[in-house]
Amino acid sequence: MTSTVENVAFDCHDPYQLAQFWSEVVGHPLADDDFPGDPEASISPPGGPTLFFNGVPEPKTVKNRVHVCLRPDVPRDVEVERLLKLGATIVADRRREEDGTGWVVLADPEDNEFCVLTSTAERANRFS
């Protein structure tokens, strides 16, 4: 027996606003029935999983125990700069300049951590 990951859930204060940020990150729209002020919102990229944003009253207080790792289509550093312009902030920089490996830990506008890994092309160049 196995299970399929249906969605990744984000607790947040403003589901619609945070879903708009993540919509820009992943390049897919919010669900057609999502509107400002709704208690939840979602993004369903083809092939899944769905990103689900659930409104909660309490603030985030500690580091996420589960987080999303992104493998960009462009070089990692280009994607990090794009995400910073969208409103992300750097939490930890784990890049290793000498060999091009490593990742960057960012936080979305509601402080949920996520990582940006090296792109597939960067990984291929390292092993060729």
N, C-alpha and C positions, 0 to 999 in steps of 0.2 A: 504494500500500500504506500501511496505517496500523497502529497498535497501540492497544490499549485498556489503560488503567490497571487492573490486576487488584486490586492492594492497595498500601497504604502501609505499609511495614515500620518498626517501632521496635525497635532493639536495646535490651535492658534486663536488669537483674538479676533481677527478679521479674515475669515475663510476666502472671501471673494478677492480681497486685495492680495493675499499671499498666493492664491492660485494664479492671479495675473502675473506675478513675478515668475513663478515656476512655468507658466505657459511660455514666457519669453525664453526661459532657460532651455526647455526641451523642444520648443518650436511647434507645439500643438495647442489647439484652442481649448478653452474651458467648455464644459458641457453646455448645450444650447439652453438649458433651463436654469443656469446659474446667474444670479443677479446680485448687485450690492445689497448687503444687509441679510442675505441668506445665512442660515446657520451652518451650511456646509457647501462645498464646491468640489468639483473634480475635473481631472484631465485624464483622458483615456488614449494614450498613444497606441498606434497599431502594434500588436504583439505584446501589449501590456508591460508591466502591471499598471493599473490605474493609480494616479496620485490623488489621494483623498484628503481634503482639508476640512477639519471639524472644529467648530467654534467651542472654546472652553473658557470659563471665567478666570481660572488661575494662571499666573505667569509661569514661564519657564524658569526653573531654579538651578538645574544642574546640567551637565553634559549629556547629550543624547546617548542612549545605550545602543541604538540602532540608527544608522544613517545611510544616505544615498551616496554612491560613488559614481561619478560621471566619467565616461571615456569620450572626450570630444572628437569631432570630425576634423578639427583644426589643431595646430600645435597647442599644447597645454597652456603655455604662457599667454597666447593670444586669447584663448577662452577665459582664462582667469581675468584678464583685463576687461573683456566684454561683460563678465558677470559682476565685476566691481562697479562698472558703469550702470548696471541695472539696479544696484543697491546692495549687493553682497559686501561682506567685510571679511578680511583675513583674520582667521583664528590662529592658525599655525602654518608656517612655511616649511615643508619637509622636502623641498627640492634639493637635489644634489647636483650642483652645477657641473662637476667634473665629468660625469658620465651621462647626464641627461635624465636620470631616473628620479623617482620621487613623486610627490603629490603636494597639493595645497589644500588645507582645510579651510573652508569658508563658512560663513553663517549667512542665512537668508535674512530678510528684513525683520523676522520675528525670532532671530537667534538660533534657529535649527541648524546644526552643523551638517555639512556635506563636503565631499572631497572631489577634487578635479585631478584625474590621473593623466598620465601621458597619453597622447593619441595613438591609435593603431599604427600609423605611419612612423611615429617616433619610436615605438617599440620595435617595429620591423627593422629600422635603420640601426638600432642598437645591436641587434642580433645578426646583422648581415656582414 
